[in-house]
Amino acid sequence: MIYAENILLCIAVPLLLSIIFIKGDARLFSASFLIGMSVCLISAYISGFLDLVTGMGVNDTSVFLSPIVEEIMKLLPLIFIIVLIEPEDKTMLITTVGIGAGFATFENCCYILTFGVESFSYVLIRGMAVGVMHVVSLLMLAIGLILARHFDVMSLPAVMGALSLSATFHGLYNLLVSSPGISSAVGYAMPVAAAAILYLPFRMMSRYASDQ
Amino acid sequence: MTILEFVGQYTYLAAVIFAMFRSVRLITVRRDMTSVFFTFGVASLLFSEFYWIAYEFIRPGTRMPFAANEFGEWALMLLMAETLTTLMRGRPKPPAIYLVCSVLFTAANTALWIGWTGEWLQDILTGIIMCYYLYRVIHMLYISGAFAKYDWTAAGIGSVVLLSLQAVIFFVPESFVPPLDLTCYVLAFSGDCYFLYRAFTAFRKKAHPDICVALSFAAEIWAEFMLYMSSGAFYGAALIICAVCLILKLRSISMEDGKT
């Protein structure tokens, strides 16, 4: 049996080593990537616990509860960074993308090693869907937080608003792909479509952050 | 799903999409906290609506367990409450009795929800957030002077009668339930029609923006409570009222000068 912790160790050690030798944005991205993978592992523990407590079953837990758990867990490091170091927008965006990419990579690795590979096209679809979805949902969260910070409205309702956007988006994806047919096709296409829509505000925000 | 439910669902979705586009434009024009909170709220509502529609499509006829859209609804209420808060900075607070009434009204509603669904945790959390939102709406009604003394009295008596009737339904024989249920619906819908009438009159008479905001939000929160207590065609009708209220809220927020 392959344990998730072993996979984390295998990927984390080279990354940890690389952090020593690189600097600047690359170091920040690698560190965020590591945080994303760790957050994914902790989220899996919590979802497993909730599955046992609520008795909803593995499928319903992953459709209805996991998106909430995962988005809250991804929010925590971002909130921690905002409160502790008050980063610039550019730093925040790099951290966000790193955490999202780390989360998606670790989840995909565990999934493929546990359940195997049906076909190459399935791997591609999964990579394009789950991989992009985690980055996009976290970007939504970060753009919401950055907006709230710029308008000086950083409060519980603002954080809750940003969290609700990412959690509902994630939940919607999980719900759509849980059923075969047209709904899964829509679900698989949703992250890429959302990434395309988000690209414009992301570019605008990155340019704005560089001008600061 | 009844025809009215179907119509209500898609009318509401259309209203939310319209409000989303308009409120994003409001941010770019005004760049103030009120429009940011309002837009965030509408965005949460939009995602929540998409989730509902997807759920109805994938698992029709089943009750939705605790899911991500619940977050959207909580966020919507918190953000709408915060939208009002930005308009009330530095204004006087209402007497404590208003807070007590908000708590009692929401607590009674929460007890009924638990009685109907049995979802303790979910209903209590929704109740707490709804209580905060209701208090903010009452605060706005108080400082804007939108309600005269007889309005407060009528709202109080109406609420007590409605909640008492709903509670009585749990204990009466089955044959008494349909007429009592119908009476509750008539009372609830009459209350919201009154709020809507007052809001439309305020807009028509070009009343102070604060009054329009207070009355539109009051109509909307009453419609929210109605949504929680309705089913079938009545639920669809409540959704249509919610759609109207959302547009009124957007219009009233646009009237504010955004000096926050």
Interface residues (C-beta under 8 A of the other chain):
Chain A: M56 D60 V63 F64 L65 P67 I68 E71 G144 L147 A148 F151 D152 V153 S155 L156 P157 A158 M160 G161 A162 L163 S164 L165 A167 T168 F169 H170 G171 L172 L175 L176 S178 S179 S183
Chain B: R31 D32 M33 V36 F37 F40 G41 A43 S44 F47 S48 F50 Y51 A54 Y55 F57 I58 R59 P65 F66 A67 A68 N69 F71 G72 W74 A75 L76 L78 L79 A81 E82
